[in-house]
Amino acid sequence: MRATASSLLLASAVMFVAAAAQRWWPACQRGAFETDACLRLQDHAFDHLLVSDPWTPAGHAAQYAGAAMILLAGAAAVLPFLLVRRPLWFSVPVAFSTAGALTVLGAHAWTSGVTGQVQPTPGITAAALVLTVVVPVAAGIWAARELGAGPDPARDRWTRALAAALIVSSPLPTELLGPLVVLYSSHDTSPWSDAVVALPLAAAALLVWKVTPRDSAPAPAPRRRPGTLADLRG
């Protein structure tokens, strides 16, 4: 499960960068953000993460973004059960809601990109709201439970880091931090700011290996030596 979650997170990060490159490269290279070609692409009509009218496709950006969100949906379905083994009352709703929301958004972006126009998708607003609220709240609750389970300085450090990465990967922090990371504030959408989500996702892909519960793998059954009293009784 660790390998699956980590691979899906990393693949999603790569696809988000690929989607951004479809929009921003080569017009918006570093130092060219104020050129006419780059300023035109900064219009929200080219946004591909949440496609809405009026919209203009930019290469295959929407398809790549849709694929990125579908991959992330797979990771979202696995992570709650990987990180929180026992309390299904927590894992099942979080996995179902986040994976479902990402699937809706991914399908919306993909189908819109393929057809070249915004496709009507039921529940698109609710899906965006779920990701905005559920991801940071669930990550905070999980971190609080883990940190309150007992002192373990090494693992607590990785737990805080993973919780922070998951929170930052949610829509609102990513939107706020994007211009800060690229060191440019646009009149609309800052160049490459839509690729910033790849940073916390890549970090989370590495951190899941550090944070996985130590008892996530069942202990092997004890082996009895032949000729013992237990064997005679059997």
C-alpha positions as CSV (number, residue, x, y, z in Angstrom):
1,M,0.0,0.0,0.0
2,R,2.9,2.4,0.7
3,A,4.3,1.8,-2.8
4,T,0.9,2.3,-4.4
5,A,0.1,5.5,-2.5
6,S,3.6,6.9,-3.1
7,S,3.6,6.1,-6.8
8,L,0.2,7.6,-7.4
9,L,1.1,10.8,-5.5
10,L,4.3,11.2,-7.5
11,A,2.7,10.4,-10.8
12,S,0.0,12.9,-10.1
13,A,2.6,15.6,-9.3
14,V,4.3,14.9,-12.6
15,M,1.1,15.2,-14.5
16,F,0.2,18.5,-12.9
17,V,3.6,19.9,-14.0
18,A,3.0,18.5,-17.5
19,A,-0.4,20.2,-17.6
20,A,1.1,23.5,-16.5
21,A,3.8,23.2,-19.2
22,Q,1.1,22.9,-21.9
23,R,-0.2,26.3,-20.9
24,W,2.9,28.3,-19.9
25,W,5.8,26.9,-22.0
26,P,7.5,28.4,-23.9
27,A,5.7,31.8,-23.7
28,C,6.2,32.2,-19.9
29,Q,9.8,31.4,-19.3
30,R,11.5,33.0,-16.3
31,G,12.0,36.7,-17.1
32,A,9.3,36.7,-19.8
33,F,6.2,37.0,-17.5
34,E,5.5,40.6,-18.7
35,T,5.6,39.8,-22.4
36,D,2.4,40.1,-24.5
37,A,2.3,36.4,-25.1
38,C,2.6,35.5,-21.4
39,L,0.2,38.2,-20.3
40,R,-2.4,36.7,-22.6
41,L,-2.1,33.3,-21.1
42,Q,-2.6,34.7,-17.6
43,D,-6.3,35.2,-18.3
44,H,-8.4,32.8,-16.3
45,A,-10.1,31.7,-19.5
46,F,-7.1,29.3,-19.9
47,D,-7.4,27.8,-16.4
48,H,-7.4,24.0,-16.6
49,L,-7.7,22.8,-13.0
50,L,-11.3,23.9,-12.6
51,V,-12.7,24.5,-16.1
52,S,-15.6,26.9,-16.4
53,D,-17.0,29.2,-19.1
54,P,-15.7,31.2,-20.7
55,W,-12.8,28.8,-21.4
56,T,-10.1,28.4,-24.0
57,P,-8.1,25.2,-24.2
58,A,-4.4,25.4,-24.0
59,G,-2.9,22.4,-25.7
60,H,-3.6,19.2,-23.7
61,A,-3.5,21.0,-20.3
62,A,-7.0,20.0,-19.3
63,Q,-6.5,16.3,-20.3
64,Y,-3.2,16.2,-18.3
65,A,-4.8,17.9,-15.3
66,G,-7.7,15.4,-15.5
67,A,-5.3,12.5,-15.5
68,A,-3.5,14.1,-12.6
69,M,-6.7,14.3,-10.5
70,I,-7.7,10.7,-11.4
71,L,-4.3,9.5,-10.2
72,L,-4.6,11.6,-7.0
73,A,-8.1,10.1,-6.5
74,G,-6.4,6.7,-6.4
75,A,-4.0,7.9,-3.8
76,A,-6.8,9.5,-1.8
77,A,-8.6,6.1,-1.7
78,V,-5.6,4.4,-0.3
79,L,-4.0,6.9,2.1
80,P,-6.7,6.9,4.9
81,F,-6.4,3.1,5.2
82,L,-2.6,3.2,5.1
83,L,-2.2,5.9,7.7
84,V,-5.2,5.0,10.0
85,R,-5.6,1.3,10.2
86,R,-8.3,0.7,12.8
87,P,-10.9,3.4,13.0
88,L,-13.0,2.7,9.8
89,W,-15.5,5.4,10.9
90,F,-12.7,7.9,9.9
91,S,-11.0,6.2,7.0
92,V,-14.1,5.2,5.0
93,P,-15.7,8.7,4.8
94,V,-12.5,10.5,4.1
95,A,-11.4,8.0,1.4
96,F,-14.9,8.0,-0.2
97,S,-15.4,11.8,-0.2
98,T,-11.9,12.9,-1.4
99,A,-11.5,10.1,-4.0
100,G,-15.1,10.8,-5.3
101,A,-14.5,14.6,-5.5
102,L,-11.2,14.2,-7.3
103,T,-12.8,11.7,-9.7
104,V,-15.6,14.2,-10.5
105,L,-13.1,17.1,-11.1
106,G,-10.7,14.9,-13.1
107,A,-13.5,13.6,-15.4
108,H,-14.7,17.2,-15.8
109,A,-11.3,18.4,-16.9
110,W,-10.6,15.4,-19.1
111,T,-13.9,15.5,-21.0
112,S,-13.7,19.2,-21.4
113,G,-10.2,19.0,-22.8
114,V,-11.1,16.2,-25.2
115,T,-14.2,18.0,-26.6
116,G,-12.6,21.4,-26.5
117,Q,-15.5,23.0,-24.6
118,V,-16.8,23.0,-21.0
119,Q,-18.8,19.9,-20.3
120,P,-21.7,19.9,-17.8
121,T,-20.7,17.8,-14.8
122,P,-23.1,17.2,-11.9
123,G,-21.7,17.9,-8.5
124,I,-18.7,19.9,-9.7
125,T,-19.1,22.7,-7.2
126,A,-19.7,20.3,-4.3
127,A,-16.6,18.3,-5.3
128,A,-14.4,21.5,-5.2
129,L,-15.9,22.3,-1.8
130,V,-15.2,18.8,-0.5
131,L,-11.5,19.1,-1.4
132,T,-11.3,22.6,0.1
133,V,-12.7,21.5,3.4
134,V,-12.2,17.7,3.9
135,V,-8.5,17.4,3.0
136,P,-7.1,20.0,5.5
137,V,-9.6,19.0,8.2
138,A,-8.9,15.3,7.9
139,A,-5.2,15.8,7.7
140,G,-5.3,17.9,10.9
141,I,-7.5,15.4,12.8
142,W,-5.1,12.5,11.7
143,A,-2.0,14.4,12.8
144,A,-3.6,15.3,16.2
145,R,-4.6,11.7,16.8
146,E,-1.1,10.4,15.9
147,L,0.7,13.0,17.9
148,G,-1.5,12.3,20.9
149,A,-0.9,8.6,20.8
150,G,2.4,8.8,22.6
151,P,5.8,10.5,22.5
152,D,7.9,9.4,19.5
153,P,10.0,12.4,18.5
154,A,11.3,10.9,15.2
155,R,7.9,9.7,13.9
156,D,6.1,12.8,15.2
157,R,8.4,15.0,13.1
158,W,7.5,13.1,9.9
159,T,3.8,13.1,10.9
160,R,3.8,16.9,11.1
161,A,5.6,17.1,7.8
162,L,3.1,14.8,6.0
163,A,0.1,16.6,7.5
164,A,1.5,19.9,6.4
165,A,2.1,18.5,2.9
166,L,-1.5,17.2,2.6
167,I,-2.9,20.5,3.9
168,V,-0.9,22.6,1.5
169,S,-1.9,20.4,-1.4
170,S,-5.6,21.3,-0.9
171,P,-7.0,24.0,-3.2
172,L,-7.0,27.1,-1.0
173,P,-3.4,26.9,0.3
174,T,-2.2,26.1,-3.2
175,E,-4.0,29.1,-4.7
176,L,-2.6,31.4,-2.0
177,L,1.0,30.0,-2.1
178,G,1.3,29.8,-5.9
179,P,2.3,33.4,-6.6
180,L,4.6,33.4,-3.6
181,V,6.5,30.3,-4.9
182,V,6.8,31.6,-8.5
183,L,7.7,35.1,-7.1
184,Y,5.2,36.8,-9.4
185,S,1.7,38.1,-8.8
186,S,-0.5,38.3,-11.9
187,H,-3.6,40.4,-12.6
188,D,-5.3,37.0,-12.9
189,T,-3.5,33.6,-12.9
190,S,0.2,33.8,-12.1
191,P,2.4,31.8,-14.5
192,W,3.2,28.3,-13.3
193,S,1.3,28.8,-10.1
194,D,-1.0,25.9,-11.1
195,A,2.1,23.6,-11.0
196,V,2.9,24.5,-7.4
197,V,0.6,21.7,-6.1
198,A,3.2,19.2,-7.4
199,L,5.6,20.2,-4.6
200,P,3.5,19.1,-1.6
201,L,2.4,16.0,-3.5
202,A,5.9,15.0,-4.3
203,A,6.9,15.6,-0.6
204,A,3.9,13.5,0.5
205,A,5.0,10.7,-1.8
206,L,8.3,10.5,0.1
207,L,6.9,11.1,3.6
208,V,4.4,8.2,3.5
209,W,7.4,5.8,3.8
210,K,8.4,7.5,7.0
211,V,5.0,7.8,8.6
212,T,3.5,4.4,7.9
213,P,2.4,2.8,11.2
214,R,5.0,0.3,12.4
215,D,2.3,-2.3,12.9
216,S,0.9,-2.0,9.4
217,A,2.3,-5.4,8.5
218,P,1.0,-8.4,10.4
219,A,3.6,-10.2,12.5
220,P,4.6,-13.6,11.2
221,A,3.0,-16.6,13.0
222,P,5.5,-18.2,15.5
223,R,7.0,-21.4,14.2
224,R,7.1,-24.5,16.5
225,R,10.0,-26.7,16.5
226,P,9.3,-30.4,16.0
227,G,9.4,-32.6,19.0
228,T,8.1,-30.0,21.5
229,L,5.4,-30.7,24.0
230,A,2.9,-28.7,21.7
231,D,3.6,-31.1,18.9
232,L,3.0,-34.2,21.1
233,R,-0.3,-32.8,22.3
234,G,-1.3,-32.1,18.7
